[in-house]
Amino acid sequence: MHTSSRLTVQALLGLLLAVALALTGCTASGDGDSGGDAKGAAADHAAGPQGAEDAAGAQSGEPGKSPKRKPSKVTGPQVIRTARLTVRVGDVPKALEEARAAAENAGGIVGNENTSRDDEGRERSRVVLRVPQNAYEEVLTALEGTGKLIDREAKAQDVTDQVVDVESRVKSQRASVARVRELMDKATKLSDVVTLEGELSTRQADLESLLAQRASLKDRTAMATITLSLTERQGQGQASTGDDDPTLGDALGGGWDTFTTGLRWIAIALAAILPFAAVAALLLLLWLRVVRPRRGRDTP
């Protein structure tokens, strides 16, 4: 019985020792977890979004493998369209109102607008219109019909690859931010929390920059930009005919302008030679009244 009791006590002591060792190992693992996570976050930041994905793959039990990136959902080509038009019209305010109506009826908006007059009193206006892509050609045709087209420049830039790239980077950066947040939830040391907060701030700033790029691309591919310049033809208040062919009134007006201009130049020329003519007339008078009679008397 004595031997049996000793064996039982030894067995219990061995079991207690094993449990103590197990508990000590778990405590050490828990204390080093937050520091390892903070270092992992720093390594992820140095490696970029791809590093964060590799770390996430390691946590899921697949070391060396990053989670599969889902393809971005971009439907059809993404094109930025811009155009510049210069149109000569008879009535700039009326043509400007028609341009605004064409853009707004197509679901667009009117942007910056500037109106001025040149040295000859002719009115000029410049307006920026934003219209949906599906109404781009229709609005261009309507704007060209407001008068005589002087100049047209249209550009189309395919940015499909850029849109896909930005969408993919946004998804990766969001995953990176989410990982840092998870690490912050697990951190217990103040130094680890401070490190992770710095990482989170940097990654959120990068994410916001990508989101701004995506919003800009979305806006420019959804809405085309048309810059319209309107210039007034010679003769204010003249009705718009869509061309600059001269009329009978134009011919009569031009002839009268030429006649009055000629008379004005003749008057200027006469005024210029008048002093010389006066001196010549005076000399002629002296010669006829004084010099010539005296010479006649002196002749035998």
C-alpha positions in Angstrom: 0.0 0.0 0.0 2.8 2.3 0.8 4.4 1.7 -2.6 1.1 2.2 -4.4 0.6 5.6 -2.6 4.0 6.8 -3.7 3.3 6.0 -7.3 0.0 7.8 -7.1 1.6 10.9 -5.7 4.4 10.9 -8.3 1.8 10.6 -11.1 -0.2 13.6 -9.7 3.0 15.7 -9.5 3.9 14.9 -13.1 0.4 15.8 -14.3 0.6 19.1 -12.4 4.0 19.9 -13.8 2.8 19.3 -17.4 -0.2 21.6 -16.9 2.0 24.3 -15.5 4.4 24.1 -18.4 1.4 24.3 -20.9 0.0 27.4 -19.1 3.5 29.0 -19.2 3.8 28.4 -22.9 0.4 30.0 -23.7 1.2 33.1 -21.6 4.5 33.6 -23.4 2.7 33.2 -26.7 0.0 35.8 -25.7 2.6 38.4 -24.6 4.6 38.2 -27.9 1.5 38.2 -30.1 0.9 42.0 -30.2 4.6 42.8 -30.8 4.7 40.3 -33.6 1.5 41.8 -35.1 3.0 45.3 -34.9 6.1 44.2 -36.7 3.9 42.4 -39.3 2.0 45.6 -39.9 5.2 47.5 -40.5 6.4 44.8 -42.9 3.0 44.9 -44.7 3.3 48.7 -45.1 6.8 48.4 -46.5 5.6 45.8 -49.0 2.5 47.7 -49.9 -1.0 46.3 -50.4 0.4 43.0 -51.8 2.3 42.4 -48.6 -0.9 42.8 -46.6 -2.6 40.3 -48.8 0.3 37.8 -48.3 0.1 38.2 -44.5 -3.7 37.7 -44.7 -3.0 34.5 -46.7 -0.6 33.3 -44.0 -3.2 33.9 -41.3 -5.7 31.8 -43.2 -3.4 28.8 -43.0 -1.9 29.1 -46.5 1.6 30.5 -46.1 3.1 32.1 -49.2 -0.3 32.5 -50.8 -2.2 35.7 -51.1 -6.0 35.7 -51.4 -7.2 35.7 -55.0 -8.0 39.2 -56.2 -11.4 39.5 -57.8 -11.5 41.2 -61.1 -12.9 44.7 -61.1 -16.4 45.1 -62.5 -15.8 47.6 -65.4 -18.4 47.4 -68.1 -17.3 48.5 -71.5 -14.6 50.9 -72.6 -14.0 54.0 -70.4 -13.4 57.1 -72.5 -12.9 60.7 -71.6 -14.3 63.0 -74.3 -13.6 66.7 -74.7 -14.5 69.2 -77.5 -13.9 72.8 -78.3 -16.2 74.7 -80.7 -16.0 78.3 -82.1 -19.3 79.5 -83.7 -20.0 82.8 -85.3 -23.6 84.0 -84.7 -25.8 87.0 -85.2 -27.1 87.3 -81.7 -24.7 86.0 -78.9 -27.2 86.1 -76.0 -29.8 84.2 -78.0 -27.2 81.6 -79.1 -25.9 81.3 -75.5 -29.4 80.6 -74.2 -29.9 77.9 -76.9 -26.6 76.3 -75.9 -27.7 76.2 -72.2 -31.0 74.7 -73.2 -29.4 72.0 -75.3 -27.1 70.9 -72.5 -29.7 71.0 -69.8 -32.3 69.1 -71.9 -29.7 66.3 -72.4 -29.3 66.0 -68.6 -26.1 68.1 -68.5 -25.0 71.1 -66.6 -23.6 74.6 -67.4 -20.2 75.4 -66.0 -18.0 78.4 -66.2 -19.2 81.3 -68.4 -17.5 84.5 -69.5 -18.9 87.3 -71.7 -17.0 90.3 -73.1 -16.9 92.8 -76.0 -14.0 93.5 -78.4 -12.8 96.9 -79.6 -15.4 97.0 -82.4 -18.2 96.5 -79.9 -18.9 92.8 -80.9 -20.0 90.5 -78.1 -18.1 87.3 -77.3 -19.0 84.5 -74.9 -17.3 81.4 -73.7 -19.1 78.7 -71.8 -18.2 75.2 -70.5 -20.9 72.5 -70.8 -20.9 69.0 -69.2 -23.2 66.5 -70.9 -23.7 62.8 -70.5 -21.6 60.6 -72.8 -24.7 59.2 -74.6 -25.8 62.7 -75.6 -22.4 64.0 -76.6 -22.8 63.9 -80.4 -26.4 65.1 -80.3 -25.4 68.2 -78.2 -22.4 68.9 -80.5 -24.6 68.9 -83.6 -27.1 71.3 -81.9 -24.3 73.7 -80.9 -22.9 73.7 -84.4 -26.4 74.7 -85.7 -26.6 77.9 -83.8 -24.5 79.7 -86.4 -21.5 79.4 -88.7 -18.9 76.9 -87.4 -15.5 78.4 -87.4 -13.4 75.8 -85.6 -14.0 72.4 -84.0 -11.6 70.2 -82.0 -12.7 66.9 -80.5 -10.6 64.4 -78.4 -11.3 60.9 -77.0 -9.0 59.3 -74.5 -9.4 55.7 -73.6 -8.7 55.2 -69.8 -10.1 51.7 -69.4 -6.8 50.3 -68.1 -6.4 53.1 -65.7 -9.9 52.7 -64.3 -9.3 48.9 -63.8 -6.0 49.6 -62.1 -7.4 52.1 -59.7 -10.4 49.9 -58.8 -8.0 47.0 -58.0 -5.7 49.2 -55.9 -8.7 50.5 -53.9 -9.8 47.0 -53.0 -6.2 46.0 -52.0 -5.8 49.2 -49.9 -9.2 48.6 -48.1 -8.0 45.1 -47.2 -4.8 46.5 -45.9 -6.7 49.0 -43.7 -9.0 46.3 -42.4 -6.0 44.2 -41.4 -4.4 47.0 -39.4 -7.7 47.6 -37.6 -7.8 43.9 -36.7 -4.2 44.1 -35.3 -5.2 47.2 -33.3 -8.0 45.2 -31.7 -5.6 42.5 -30.6 -2.8 44.8 -29.4 -2.3 45.1 -25.6 0.9 47.2 -25.3 0.9 50.9 -25.7 3.9 51.0 -27.9 2.2 48.5 -30.3 -1.0 50.6 -30.3 1.0 53.8 -31.2 2.8 52.0 -34.0 -0.4 50.6 -35.4 -2.1 53.9 -35.3 0.6 55.4 -37.4 0.3 52.6 -39.9 -3.5 53.0 -40.0 -3.2 56.8 -40.6 -0.8 56.3 -43.5 -2.9 53.6 -45.1 -6.1 55.5 -44.8 -4.5 58.5 -46.5 -3.4 56.3 -49.3 -6.9 54.9 -49.6 -8.5 58.4 -49.7 -6.1 59.4 -52.5 -7.1 56.4 -54.5 -10.8 57.0 -53.9 -10.3 60.6 -55.1 -8.7 59.3 -58.3 -11.5 56.9 -58.8 -14.1 59.6 -58.4 -12.4 61.9 -60.8 -12.1 59.2 -63.5 -15.8 58.2 -62.9 -16.9 61.9 -63.4 -14.8 62.5 -66.5 -15.9 59.2 -68.2 -19.5 59.7 -67.3 -19.8 63.4 -68.5 -18.2 64.8 -71.6 -16.8 68.4 -71.5 -17.6 70.9 -74.3 -16.1 74.4 -74.4 -18.2 76.6 -76.6 -17.0 80.0 -77.9 -19.5 82.4 -79.5 -18.5 85.4 -81.6 -20.8 88.0 -83.0 -20.8 88.8 -86.8 -20.3 92.4 -88.1 -23.4 94.4 -87.5 -25.2 94.0 -84.2 -28.8 93.0 -84.1 -28.6 91.3 -87.5 -30.7 88.1 -87.6 -28.8 84.9 -87.7 -28.8 83.3 -91.2 -26.1 80.7 -90.6 -23.7 82.3 -93.2 -21.9 85.5 -93.9 -23.0 86.1 -97.6 -23.3 89.8 -98.4 -26.8 91.2 -99.1 -28.0 94.3 -101.0 -28.1 96.3 -97.8 -24.5 95.3 -97.1 -23.5 96.5 -100.6 -25.2 99.8 -100.2 -23.8 100.4 -96.8 -20.3 99.5 -98.0 -20.7 101.9 -100.9 -21.8 104.8 -98.8 -19.0 104.1 -96.3 -16.5 104.3 -99.2 -18.1 107.5 -100.6 -18.0 109.3 -97.2 -14.5 108.0 -96.6 -13.4 109.4 -100.0 -14.9 112.8 -99.2 -13.2 112.9 -95.9 -9.8 112.2 -97.4 -10.4 114.9 -100.1 -11.2 117.4 -97.4 -8.1 116.5 -95.5 -6.0 116.9 -98.7 -7.5 120.3 -99.4 -6.9 121.5 -95.8 -3.3 120.4 -96.2 -2.6 122.3 -99.4 -4.7 125.4 -98.4 -1.7 127.4 -96.9 0.4 126.8 -99.9 -2.5 127.8 -102.3 -3.0 131.0 -100.3 0.7 132.0 -100.5 0.7 131.2 -104.3 -2.4 133.3 -104.9 -0.9 136.2 -102.9 2.3 136.1 -105.0 0.3 136.0 -108.2 -1.7 139.0 -107.1 1.5 141.0 -106.4 2.9 140.1 -109.7 -0.2 141.2 -111.6 -0.8 144.4 -109.7 2.8 145.7 -109.0 5.5 143.9 -110.9 3.9 143.6 -114.3 2.6 147.2 -114.6 6.0 148.6 -113.5 7.9 146.5 -116.0 5.5 147.8 -118.7 6.3 151.5 -117.9 10.0 150.9 -117.9 9.9 149.4 -121.4 10.7 152.2 -124.1 
